Amino acid sequence: MLMAEMIRYCKQRGIKEMVGTVLNDNEPMLKLARHLGLRLPVTLRLTL
């Protein structure tokens, strides 16, 4: 799986953080993130 490969690549190079944006209703991506053991901070972004 591509995301797992990206995580492995970053870990091998000492990268400690990957940043991305996932909409809170994108349940498939949220499920994948949980499956991979990623922490999911709760954030609120308001666009006016």
C-alpha positions as CSV (number, residue, x, y, z in Angstrom):
1,M,0.0,0.0,0.0
2,L,1.4,3.4,-1.0
3,M,0.7,5.1,2.3
4,A,2.5,2.4,4.3
5,E,5.5,2.7,1.9
6,M,5.6,6.5,2.3
7,I,5.6,6.1,6.1
8,R,8.4,3.5,5.9
9,Y,10.5,5.7,3.6
10,C,10.1,8.7,6.0
11,K,11.0,6.7,9.1
12,Q,14.1,5.3,7.5
13,R,15.3,8.9,6.9
14,G,14.5,10.1,10.4
15,I,11.4,12.2,9.4
16,K,9.2,12.5,12.5
17,E,6.1,14.0,11.1
18,M,3.9,13.9,8.0
19,V,1.2,16.5,7.6
20,G,-2.0,16.2,5.5
21,T,-5.5,17.4,5.4
22,V,-8.5,15.0,5.6
23,L,-12.1,16.2,5.6
24,N,-13.9,14.9,8.6
25,D,-16.5,13.2,6.4
26,N,-13.9,11.3,4.4
27,E,-14.5,8.1,6.4
28,P,-12.4,5.8,4.1
29,M,-9.3,7.9,4.6
30,L,-9.9,8.2,8.4
31,K,-10.3,4.4,8.6
32,L,-7.0,3.9,6.7
33,A,-5.2,6.4,9.0
34,R,-6.6,4.5,12.0
35,H,-5.6,1.2,10.5
36,L,-2.0,2.5,10.0
37,G,-1.9,3.6,13.6
38,L,-1.7,7.3,12.8
39,R,-2.8,9.9,15.4
40,L,-5.7,12.0,14.2
41,P,-5.7,15.4,15.8
42,V,-9.1,17.1,16.0
43,T,-8.9,20.4,14.2
44,L,-11.4,23.0,13.2
45,R,-10.9,25.0,10.0
46,L,-13.4,27.7,9.1
47,T,-13.4,29.1,5.7
48,L,-15.5,32.2,5.2
